[in-house]
Amino acid sequence: MNLVVIGAQWGDEGKGKIVDFLAEDSELISRFSGGANAGHTIVTGETTYKLHLIPSGIIYPGKKVILGTGMVIDPQSMFEELATLTEQGIDWEGRVFISDRAHLVLPDYKAEDIELEKKRFNPIGTTGRGIGVTYAHKSHRDGIRIADMYDSNIWSRMPESYRTFLEPFKARIEKMKINLVAFMAEYKGKKVLFEGAQGILLDLDAGTYPFVSSGYSVAAGASVGGGIGPREIDRVLGVFKAYSTRVGNGPFPSEFNSERDGATEEMVRELGREYGVTTGRARRCGYLDLVALKYACRVNSIDSLVLTHIDVYDDFDEVSVCVAYEYEGETITDFPSSIEVMDGAVPVIKTFKGWNSSLKESTDYSHLPEEAQKYIEFIEEYTETSVDIISVGYRRSETFIRKDLWTRS
């Protein structure tokens, strides 16, 4: 069975923790998109792991992980990350595989990324790690794939700077590269977990273009970049926070406003530790945007929602969500494609009574306060999608499942 985990907002929803949580029951974990611009934090016991390229399932002993075809891989960053995992006691040798069709991020691309951002008439707030440029070279058909390092004709025609950069990594990567489609065929019928990067609202086509990532964040990306056919996807999980966050530029209709919401943004940011794992940048925070979340459910055929960070609201007297937008006298309930509309939209807010108690000890839905249950039930009703996993804290143990996810819908 193939289970896909994607972000249902603008990224940073807690996908890494959820993939780590589900990895125990899986036989293979495959990341299908993105690069070192992603940041996944996993807390087990007293140890915190910060991952960027390596799939979150690597923390579980014995689990095999794949960097898929849809990823763009900076080999230097990858091996630095693997070295850090070794220092933290993770034995990853023989468990990390790379699709030989994945593209490489080269040093020139990072400088090109930074210069491109300076020249944009619409700055998007890129991380400057060469991710978008690598995807652009891929689309222009002049990128370098993992497989190309071992093609004597291509290798000989590469600029000398490329060969100089890649040479130290060739032998090590050769032991890790695979023909992904053939590899996945061996796992047909087994429990495979596919891990997405960023979030649906940052998808190149489905997101808030041009303020998006250059890869695919939609569930369909698990097929395109994961080495399986589209009919092989059995279940899609969409991870979302009890509020919304966004990094960098771009529209954010439900963003907190100090005049309207006082110090709510600062409180949520500090309680939720809303600072980028990769960049350290403070994240913009806002109300849970149910208009956007319903859109995410529709465009991805999400079977189950995964709610994280609900504990951030433990001490709030009231909890509010955005249920529509107001724009020039019109009420909008379908997520718009126009940046102008989203920039000018005012959130229509629905407020719930807070629970004023800690949820961290909850191990079952029935243990949640009635107020928290009403909040969750409203989300389910609005999105027409069940919330089947709930995270009440950062640790792996602070998570519970409401239904068996390793069965077909």
TIZA-411229 format. One record per residue (C-alpha): x, y, z. Coordinates in nm, 4 decimals. Example, Ala and Ser with C-alpha at 12.3 -4.5 7.8 and 13.67 -1.06 7.14 Angstrom:
REM residues 2
{X->1.2300; Y->-0.4500; Z->0.7800}
{X->1.3670; Y->-0.1060; Z->0.7140}
***
This chain:
REM residues 409
{X->0.0000; Y->0.0000; Z->0.0000}
{X->0.1271; Y->0.3478; Z->-0.0913}
{X->0.0480; Y->0.6265; Z->0.1542}
{X->0.1306; Y->0.9876; Z->0.0588}
{X->0.1932; Y->1.2632; Z->0.3152}
{X->0.1798; Y->1.6224; Z->0.1895}
{X->0.1601; Y->1.9696; Z->0.3398}
{X->-0.1895; Y->2.1164; Z->0.3157}
{X->-0.0828; Y->2.4784; Z->0.3743}
{X->0.2302; Y->2.6845; Z->0.2918}
{X->0.4738; Y->2.4288; Z->0.4310}
{X->0.6106; Y->2.3941; Z->0.7867}
{X->0.2995; Y->2.2000; Z->0.8919}
{X->0.4842; Y->1.9227; Z->1.0745}
{X->0.5153; Y->1.6715; Z->0.7897}
{X->0.8518; Y->1.5506; Z->0.9181}
{X->0.7113; Y->1.4522; Z->1.2541}
{X->0.4134; Y->1.2756; Z->1.0966}
{X->0.6306; Y->1.0819; Z->0.8490}
{X->0.8553; Y->0.9810; Z->1.1370}
{X->0.5488; Y->0.8730; Z->1.3381}
{X->0.4107; Y->0.6622; Z->1.0525}
{X->0.7496; Y->0.5211; Z->0.9507}
{X->0.7390; Y->0.2551; Z->1.2220}
{X->0.4746; Y->0.0620; Z->1.0289}
{X->0.6178; Y->0.1248; Z->0.6810}
{X->0.8752; Y->-0.0761; Z->0.4898}
{X->1.0132; Y->0.2086; Z->0.2782}
{X->1.0054; Y->0.5885; Z->0.2956}
{X->1.0467; Y->0.7930; Z->-0.0230}
{X->1.0678; Y->1.1697; Z->-0.0609}
{X->0.9487; Y->1.2769; Z->-0.4034}
{X->1.0218; Y->1.6493; Z->-0.4415}
{X->1.2123; Y->1.9535; Z->-0.3176}
{X->1.5675; Y->2.0117; Z->-0.2046}
{X->1.7739; Y->2.1415; Z->0.0845}
{X->1.5397; Y->2.4389; Z->0.1201}
{X->1.3040; Y->2.2109; Z->0.3140}
{X->1.3344; Y->2.1712; Z->0.6890}
{X->1.1844; Y->1.8893; Z->0.8936}
{X->1.2253; Y->1.8732; Z->1.2727}
{X->1.1826; Y->1.5467; Z->1.4637}
{X->1.1929; Y->1.5173; Z->1.8428}
{X->1.2331; Y->1.1705; Z->1.9949}
{X->1.2983; Y->1.1556; Z->2.3662}
{X->1.5424; Y->1.4357; Z->2.4394}
{X->1.7014; Y->1.4349; Z->2.0927}
{X->1.6092; Y->1.6785; Z->1.8152}
{X->1.6913; Y->1.5915; Z->1.4542}
{X->1.6833; Y->1.8561; Z->1.1816}
{X->1.6535; Y->1.7194; Z->0.8288}
{X->1.6628; Y->1.8991; Z->0.4957}
{X->1.7261; Y->1.6457; Z->0.2180}
{X->1.7080; Y->1.3096; Z->0.3928}
{X->1.3573; Y->1.1613; Z->0.4350}
{X->1.2289; Y->1.1677; Z->0.7925}
{X->1.2029; Y->0.7875; Z->0.8156}
{X->1.5819; Y->0.7587; Z->0.8480}
{X->1.5542; Y->0.8064; Z->1.2264}
{X->1.3946; Y->0.4618; Z->1.2625}
{X->1.6623; Y->0.1878; Z->1.2771}
{X->1.6580; Y->-0.0403; Z->0.9756}
{X->1.4189; Y->0.1665; Z->0.7633}
{X->1.5249; Y->0.2350; Z->0.4040}
{X->1.4738; Y->0.5804; Z->0.2554}
{X->1.4835; Y->0.7186; Z->-0.0996}
{X->1.5629; Y->1.0599; Z->-0.2435}
{X->1.3307; Y->1.0481; Z->-0.5425}
{X->1.3436; Y->1.1579; Z->-0.9038}
{X->1.1570; Y->1.4818; Z->-0.8341}
{X->1.4177; Y->1.6021; Z->-0.5867}
{X->1.7088; Y->1.8363; Z->-0.6588}
{X->2.0132; Y->1.7298; Z->-0.4616}
{X->2.3079; Y->1.9312; Z->-0.3376}
{X->2.5613; Y->1.6526; Z->-0.2691}
{X->2.7684; Y->1.8665; Z->-0.0340}
{X->2.4638; Y->1.9519; Z->0.1784}
{X->2.3501; Y->1.5901; Z->0.1690}
{X->2.6730; Y->1.4452; Z->0.3013}
{X->2.7016; Y->1.7187; Z->0.5660}
{X->2.3517; Y->1.6237; Z->0.6809}
{X->2.4409; Y->1.2552; Z->0.6853}
{X->2.7549; Y->1.3345; Z->0.8875}
{X->2.5413; Y->1.5142; Z->1.1451}
{X->2.3115; Y->1.2118; Z->1.1668}
{X->2.6155; Y->0.9916; Z->1.2264}
{X->2.7219; Y->1.2222; Z->1.5110}
{X->2.3734; Y->1.1813; Z->1.6586}
{X->2.4049; Y->0.8041; Z->1.6548}
{X->2.2037; Y->0.7270; Z->1.3398}
{X->2.3561; Y->0.4431; Z->1.1348}
{X->2.2406; Y->0.5336; Z->0.7844}
{X->2.4922; Y->0.3391; Z->0.5732}
{X->2.3151; Y->0.1064; Z->0.3307}
{X->1.9761; Y->0.2623; Z->0.4056}
{X->1.9832; Y->0.5787; Z->0.1897}
{X->1.9150; Y->0.5471; Z->-0.1832}
{X->1.9026; Y->0.8122; Z->-0.4570}
{X->1.7133; Y->0.8002; Z->-0.7859}
{X->1.9648; Y->0.8192; Z->-1.0693}
{X->1.7214; Y->1.0499; Z->-1.2500}
{X->1.7268; Y->1.3145; Z->-0.9745}
{X->1.8961; Y->1.6428; Z->-1.0658}
{X->2.2017; Y->1.7936; Z->-0.8982}
{X->2.2328; Y->2.1396; Z->-0.7458}
{X->2.5659; Y->2.2881; Z->-0.8556}
{X->2.7575; Y->2.5770; Z->-0.6920}
{X->2.6987; Y->2.8156; Z->-0.9834}
{X->2.3249; Y->2.7717; Z->-0.9400}
{X->2.3267; Y->2.9293; Z->-0.5930}
{X->2.4916; Y->3.2484; Z->-0.7158}
{X->2.2541; Y->3.2498; Z->-1.0119}
{X->1.9605; Y->3.2115; Z->-0.7716}
{X->2.0638; Y->3.5133; Z->-0.5652}
{X->2.1224; Y->3.7318; Z->-0.8734}
{X->1.7907; Y->3.6265; Z->-1.0243}
{X->1.6082; Y->3.7236; Z->-0.7072}
{X->1.7662; Y->4.0705; Z->-0.7177}
{X->1.6371; Y->4.1247; Z->-1.0711}
{X->1.2798; Y->4.0020; Z->-1.0192}
{X->1.0056; Y->4.2625; Z->-1.0561}
{X->0.8142; Y->4.0352; Z->-0.8162}
{X->1.0663; Y->3.9252; Z->-0.5448}
{X->0.9542; Y->3.5934; Z->-0.3982}
{X->1.1867; Y->3.5577; Z->-0.0988}
{X->1.3921; Y->3.2601; Z->-0.2190}
{X->1.6280; Y->3.0823; Z->0.0226}
{X->1.9116; Y->3.1306; Z->-0.2273}
{X->2.0056; Y->2.7628; Z->-0.2241}
{X->1.9817; Y->2.7169; Z->-0.5996}
{X->1.6658; Y->2.5076; Z->-0.5858}
{X->1.4563; Y->2.7062; Z->-0.8333}
{X->1.7508; Y->2.7506; Z->-1.0675}
{X->1.8136; Y->2.3743; Z->-1.0679}
{X->1.4514; Y->2.3091; Z->-1.1602}
{X->1.4798; Y->2.5758; Z->-1.4321}
{X->1.7887; Y->2.4082; Z->-1.5799}
{X->1.6009; Y->2.0788; Z->-1.5654}
{X->1.3136; Y->2.2304; Z->-1.7649}
{X->1.5585; Y->2.3885; Z->-2.0098}
{X->1.7071; Y->2.0403; Z->-2.0582}
{X->2.0571; Y->2.1450; Z->-1.9639}
{X->2.0593; Y->2.0139; Z->-1.6047}
{X->2.2871; Y->1.7454; Z->-1.4632}
{X->2.1337; Y->1.4266; Z->-1.3247}
{X->2.2857; Y->1.1737; Z->-1.0861}
{X->2.3157; Y->0.9297; Z->-1.3780}
{X->2.5086; Y->1.1847; Z->-1.5848}
{X->2.8079; Y->1.1702; Z->-1.3518}
{X->2.8679; Y->0.8146; Z->-1.4745}
{X->2.8121; Y->0.8835; Z->-1.8447}
{X->3.1603; Y->0.9320; Z->-1.9921}
{X->3.0353; Y->1.1462; Z->-2.2814}
{X->2.8367; Y->1.3837; Z->-2.0620}
{X->3.1057; Y->1.3920; Z->-1.7932}
{X->3.3724; Y->1.4909; Z->-2.0439}
{X->3.1601; Y->1.7791; Z->-2.1772}
{X->3.0795; Y->1.9246; Z->-1.8358}
{X->3.2482; Y->2.2515; Z->-1.7360}
{X->3.5631; Y->2.1819; Z->-1.5385}
{X->3.4147; Y->2.3563; Z->-1.2315}
{X->3.1291; Y->2.1047; Z->-1.2291}
{X->3.3642; Y->1.8075; Z->-1.2461}
{X->3.5850; Y->1.9536; Z->-0.9737}
{X->3.2846; Y->1.9961; Z->-0.7452}
{X->3.1318; Y->1.6535; Z->-0.8153}
{X->3.4452; Y->1.4367; Z->-0.8243}
{X->3.4743; Y->1.3946; Z->-0.4433}
{X->3.1173; Y->1.2647; Z->-0.4271}
{X->3.1115; Y->1.0258; Z->-0.7260}
{X->3.2257; Y->0.7072; Z->-0.5565}
{X->3.0037; Y->0.7583; Z->-0.2525}
{X->2.6932; Y->0.8376; Z->-0.4569}
{X->2.7529; Y->0.5439; Z->-0.6903}
{X->2.6869; Y->0.3078; Z->-0.3976}
{X->2.3574; Y->0.4845; Z->-0.3272}
{X->2.2079; Y->0.5429; Z->-0.6741}
{X->1.9225; Y->0.3276; Z->-0.7990}
{X->1.6896; Y->0.2861; Z->-1.0940}
{X->1.3888; Y->0.4070; Z->-0.8969}
{X->1.1118; Y->0.2520; Z->-1.1066}
{X->1.2750; Y->-0.0912; Z->-1.0934}
{X->1.3439; Y->-0.0495; Z->-0.7218}
{X->0.9810; Y->0.0425; Z->-0.6480}
{X->0.8548; Y->-0.2581; Z->-0.8445}
{X->1.0204; Y->-0.4770; Z->-0.5813}
{X->0.8083; Y->-0.3068; Z->-0.3131}
{X->0.4749; Y->-0.3468; Z->-0.4904}
{X->0.2125; Y->-0.4484; Z->-0.2356}
{X->0.4261; Y->-0.3449; Z->0.0618}
{X->0.3766; Y->-0.0491; Z->0.2933}
{X->0.5480; Y->0.2504; Z->0.1353}
{X->0.5359; Y->0.6026; Z->0.2745}
{X->0.5823; Y->0.8965; Z->0.0348}
{X->0.6981; Y->1.2253; Z->0.1854}
{X->0.6259; Y->1.5586; Z->0.0196}
{X->0.8096; Y->1.8890; Z->0.0582}
{X->0.6762; Y->2.2405; Z->0.1220}
{X->0.2955; Y->2.2644; Z->0.0981}
{X->0.0190; Y->2.2596; Z->-0.1591}
{X->-0.0085; Y->2.6404; Z->-0.1605}
{X->0.3562; Y->2.6538; Z->-0.2721}
{X->0.3055; Y->2.4098; Z->-0.5585}
{X->0.4204; Y->2.5474; Z->-0.8943}
{X->0.0782; Y->2.5020; Z->-1.0563}
{X->-0.1719; Y->2.4767; Z->-0.7699}
{X->-0.0120; Y->2.7356; Z->-0.5410}
{X->-0.0094; Y->3.1152; Z->-0.5135}
{X->0.1992; Y->3.1689; Z->-0.8274}
{X->0.4530; Y->3.3272; Z->-0.8639}
{X->0.5105; Y->3.3117; Z->-0.4868}
{X->0.5646; Y->2.9368; Z->-0.4946}
{X->0.8360; Y->2.6740; Z->-0.4951}
{X->0.9715; Y->2.5397; Z->-0.8246}
{X->0.8872; Y->2.1776; Z->-0.7542}
{X->0.5606; Y->1.9948; Z->-0.7084}
{X->0.3968; Y->1.9776; Z->-0.3682}
{X->0.0713; Y->1.8138; Z->-0.4766}
{X->-0.0035; Y->1.4508; Z->-0.3978}
{X->0.0273; Y->1.3646; Z->-0.7679}
{X->0.3979; Y->1.4408; Z->-0.7290}
{X->0.4355; Y->1.1104; Z->-0.5451}
{X->0.3719; Y->0.9407; Z->-0.8767}
{X->0.5744; Y->1.1792; Z->-1.0936}
{X->0.8767; Y->1.1880; Z->-0.8637}
{X->0.8328; Y->0.8667; Z->-0.6694}
{X->0.8610; Y->0.6028; Z->-0.9391}
{X->0.5040; Y->0.4681; Z->-0.9295}
{X->0.1976; Y->0.5104; Z->-1.1499}
{X->-0.0883; Y->0.7409; Z->-1.0421}
{X->-0.3269; Y->0.4521; Z->-0.9794}
{X->-0.0785; Y->0.3094; Z->-0.7291}
{X->-0.1532; Y->0.5874; Z->-0.4763}
{X->-0.3842; Y->0.4353; Z->-0.2145}
{X->-0.4293; Y->0.7107; Z->0.0442}
{X->-0.3394; Y->1.0796; Z->0.0724}
{X->-0.2800; Y->1.2517; Z->0.4059}
{X->-0.2767; Y->1.6319; Z->0.4275}
{X->-0.0938; Y->1.7829; Z->0.7246}
{X->-0.2080; Y->2.1220; Z->0.8571}
{X->-0.1542; Y->2.3343; Z->1.1658}
{X->-0.4276; Y->2.4716; Z->1.3908}
{X->-0.3284; Y->2.8107; Z->1.2504}
{X->-0.1570; Y->2.9187; Z->0.9273}
{X->0.2016; Y->3.0288; Z->0.8612}
{X->0.3944; Y->3.1468; Z->0.5614}
{X->0.7621; Y->3.2240; Z->0.4949}
{X->0.8755; Y->3.4907; Z->0.2497}
{X->0.6672; Y->3.7082; Z->0.0220}
{X->0.3260; Y->3.6338; Z->-0.1209}
{X->-0.0450; Y->3.6660; Z->-0.0397}
{X->-0.1702; Y->3.5534; Z->0.3008}
{X->-0.5389; Y->3.6486; Z->0.3424}
{X->-0.5755; Y->3.5216; Z->0.7004}
{X->-0.2518; Y->3.6788; Z->0.8317}
{X->-0.2788; Y->3.8293; Z->1.1785}
{X->-0.3053; Y->4.2081; Z->1.1857}
{X->-0.1757; Y->4.3903; Z->1.4957}
{X->-0.4516; Y->4.6518; Z->1.4790}
{X->-0.7208; Y->4.3857; Z->1.4677}
{X->-0.5545; Y->4.0989; Z->1.6553}
{X->-0.3170; Y->4.2700; Z->1.8988}
{X->-0.0219; Y->4.0533; Z->2.0029}
{X->-0.1741; Y->3.7274; Z->1.8771}
{X->0.0882; Y->3.6794; Z->1.6037}
{X->0.3791; Y->3.7155; Z->1.8475}
{X->0.2150; Y->3.4768; Z->2.0943}
{X->0.1483; Y->3.2114; Z->1.8306}
{X->0.4971; Y->3.2494; Z->1.6806}
{X->0.6717; Y->3.2047; Z->2.0154}
{X->0.4499; Y->2.9228; Z->2.1440}
{X->0.4697; Y->2.7420; Z->1.8106}
{X->0.8436; Y->2.8095; Z->1.7659}
{X->0.7661; Y->2.9451; Z->1.4223}
{X->1.1161; Y->3.0034; Z->1.2907}
{X->1.2509; Y->2.8349; Z->0.9774}
{X->1.4577; Y->2.5178; Z->1.0282}
{X->1.6625; Y->2.6001; Z->0.7187}
{X->1.6832; Y->2.9814; Z->0.7298}
{X->1.5932; Y->3.0767; Z->1.0868}
{X->1.3526; Y->3.3360; Z->0.9467}
{X->1.0466; Y->3.4235; Z->1.1538}
{X->0.7328; Y->3.2851; Z->0.9916}
{X->0.4302; Y->3.5008; Z->0.9234}
{X->0.1339; Y->3.3723; Z->1.1246}
{X->-0.2416; Y->3.3912; Z->1.0822}
{X->-0.5779; Y->3.2302; Z->1.1427}
{X->-0.6371; Y->2.8780; Z->1.0172}
{X->-0.7558; Y->2.9424; Z->0.6614}
{X->-1.0336; Y->2.6950; Z->0.5926}
{X->-1.0944; Y->2.8336; Z->0.2435}
{X->-0.7394; Y->2.7355; Z->0.1515}
{X->-0.7573; Y->2.4062; Z->0.3415}
{X->-1.0741; Y->2.2987; Z->0.1603}
{X->-0.9036; Y->2.3844; Z->-0.1685}
{X->-0.6072; Y->2.1679; Z->-0.0651}
{X->-0.8403; Y->1.8763; Z->0.0093}
{X->-1.0080; Y->1.9072; Z->-0.3290}
{X->-0.6990; Y->1.9482; Z->-0.5470}
{X->-0.5205; Y->1.6552; Z->-0.3793}
{X->-0.8134; Y->1.4193; Z->-0.3150}
{X->-0.7038; Y->1.4167; Z->0.0492}
{X->-0.8494; Y->1.1163; Z->0.2316}
{X->-0.7407; Y->1.2138; Z->0.5817}
{X->-0.6298; Y->1.5362; Z->0.7456}
{X->-0.3567; Y->1.5493; Z->1.0076}
{X->-0.3878; Y->1.8276; Z->1.2660}
{X->-0.0715; Y->1.9563; Z->1.4356}
{X->0.0142; Y->2.2385; Z->1.6799}
{X->-0.3338; Y->2.2434; Z->1.8321}
{X->-0.1619; Y->2.2596; Z->2.1727}
{X->-0.0400; Y->2.6107; Z->2.0858}
{X->-0.3938; Y->2.7282; Z->2.1654}
{X->-0.4093; Y->2.5583; Z->2.5071}
{X->-0.4138; Y->2.8867; Z->2.7023}
{X->-0.6279; Y->3.0913; Z->2.4630}
{X->-0.9739; Y->3.1989; Z->2.5774}
{X->-1.0929; Y->3.1965; Z->2.2164}
{X->-0.9801; Y->3.0207; Z->1.8994}
{X->-1.0701; Y->3.1688; Z->1.5617}
{X->-1.0654; Y->3.0436; Z->1.2019}
{X->-1.1095; Y->3.2061; Z->0.8620}
{X->-1.4216; Y->3.0748; Z->0.6858}
{X->-1.4379; Y->3.3129; Z->0.3865}
{X->-1.2834; Y->3.6276; Z->0.2386}
{X->-1.4408; Y->3.9685; Z->0.1846}
{X->-1.3207; Y->4.1530; Z->-0.1248}
{X->-1.4777; Y->4.4715; Z->-0.2606}
{X->-1.8126; Y->4.3860; Z->-0.1070}
{X->-1.8108; Y->4.0253; Z->-0.2280}
{X->-1.7879; Y->3.7180; Z->-0.0061}
{X->-1.5476; Y->3.4596; Z->-0.1479}
{X->-1.5546; Y->3.0952; Z->-0.0371}
{X->-1.3470; Y->2.9388; Z->-0.3166}
{X->-0.9699; Y->2.9867; Z->-0.3073}
{X->-0.8889; Y->3.2472; Z->-0.5779}
{X->-0.6045; Y->3.2438; Z->-0.8304}
{X->-0.5728; Y->3.6241; Z->-0.8400}
{X->-0.2902; Y->3.7630; Z->-0.6273}
{X->-0.4628; Y->4.1018; Z->-0.6311}
{X->-0.7793; Y->3.9522; Z->-0.4824}
{X->-0.5882; Y->3.7631; Z->-0.2126}
{X->-0.3777; Y->4.0674; Z->-0.1244}
{X->-0.6916; Y->4.2766; Z->-0.0835}
{X->-0.9034; Y->4.0133; Z->0.0873}
{X->-1.0174; Y->4.0522; Z->0.4486}
{X->-1.0732; Y->3.7283; Z->0.6429}
{X->-1.4232; Y->3.6434; Z->0.7622}
{X->-1.3690; Y->3.5044; Z->1.1102}
{X->-1.5592; Y->3.2444; Z->1.3137}
{X->-1.4665; Y->3.2212; Z->1.6815}
{X->-1.4831; Y->2.9219; Z->1.9148}
{X->-1.4541; Y->2.9021; Z->2.2901}
{X->-1.1048; Y->2.7957; Z->2.3983}
{X->-1.0364; Y->2.4897; Z->2.6151}
{X->-0.7923; Y->2.6518; Z->2.8608}
{X->-0.6226; Y->2.3238; Z->2.9460}
{X->-0.3189; Y->2.1267; Z->2.8333}
{X->-0.3755; Y->1.8722; Z->2.5565}
{X->-0.0294; Y->1.7137; Z->2.5837}
{X->-0.1491; Y->1.4214; Z->2.7947}
{X->-0.4307; Y->1.3338; Z->2.5537}
{X->-0.3819; Y->0.9907; Z->2.3992}
{X->-0.7249; Y->0.9511; Z->2.2434}
{X->-0.9827; Y->1.1761; Z->2.0813}
{X->-1.2242; Y->1.1146; Z->2.3691}
{X->-0.9656; Y->1.2626; Z->2.6068}
{X->-0.9801; Y->1.6016; Z->2.4359}
{X->-1.1903; Y->1.8762; Z->2.5975}
{X->-1.5336; Y->1.9282; Z->2.4452}
{X->-1.4270; Y->2.2706; Z->2.3130}
{X->-1.1325; Y->2.1190; Z->2.1247}
{X->-1.3576; Y->1.8495; Z->1.9799}
{X->-1.6064; Y->2.1092; Z->1.8554}
{X->-1.3222; Y->2.2986; Z->1.6892}
{X->-1.2022; Y->1.9835; Z->1.5113}
{X->-1.5524; Y->1.8782; Z->1.4118}
{X->-1.6126; Y->2.2167; Z->1.2488}
{X->-1.2939; Y->2.1761; Z->1.0433}
{X->-1.4123; Y->1.8323; Z->0.9291}
{X->-1.7551; Y->1.9637; Z->0.8358}
{X->-1.6171; Y->2.2626; Z->0.6449}
{X->-1.3535; Y->2.0683; Z->0.4502}
{X->-1.5664; Y->1.7533; Z->0.4119}
{X->-1.2587; Y->1.5580; Z->0.5199}
{X->-1.1967; Y->1.3665; Z->0.8421}
{X->-0.9162; Y->1.4581; Z->1.0828}
{X->-0.7598; Y->1.1170; Z->1.1457}
{X->-0.4319; Y->1.2031; Z->1.3184}
{X->-0.3899; Y->1.4647; Z->1.5905}
{X->-0.0569; Y->1.5905; Z->1.7235}
{X->-0.0665; Y->1.7557; Z->2.0658}
{X->0.3063; Y->1.8278; Z->2.1029}
{X->0.6479; Y->1.8097; Z->1.9387}
{X->0.7467; Y->1.4632; Z->2.0534}
{X->0.6750; Y->1.1465; Z->1.8569}
{X->0.4736; Y->1.0135; Z->2.1522}
{X->0.2454; Y->1.3181; Z->2.1600}
{X->0.0419; Y->1.1949; Z->1.8642}
{X->-0.2613; Y->0.9710; Z->1.8273}
{X->-0.4486; Y->0.8086; Z->1.5386}
{X->-0.8257; Y->0.7890; Z->1.5098}
{X->-0.8404; Y->0.5218; Z->1.2386}
{X->-0.6163; Y->0.2677; Z->1.0676}
{X->-0.4470; Y->0.4510; Z->0.7827}
{X->-0.2743; Y->0.1480; Z->0.6306}
{X->-0.5982; Y->0.0198; Z->0.4801}
{X->-0.7464; Y->0.1274; Z->0.1494}
{X->-1.0351; Y->0.3746; Z->0.1465}
***
